[in-house]
Amino acid sequence: MNVTPREFEYMKEHITKCLISMLMEREKLSLRDAFDIVYNSSTFSKLSDPETGLYFQSPGYVYSYLETERGERTL
């Protein structure tokens, strides 16, 4: 399914907002820390690439990628 650049940006921004909110709620992080985690993650890089199709997934699904990535960094 093809989306316009504007639709892609909207979908990416929606998921990003949800990821930040989920981090703040679930991990009791500050807004600044949640922003840093999301925007500096490889998950966000993948979300920003329309070729991955990650922007079509639910925020919860994308959050699971972020959780896995963060878990790998702490090992």
Secondary structure, DSSP 8 states (H G I E B T S, - for coil): ----HHHHHHHHHHHHHHHHHHHHHHH---HHHHHHHHHTSHHHHHHT-GGG-GGGS-HHHHHHHHHHHHHHHH-
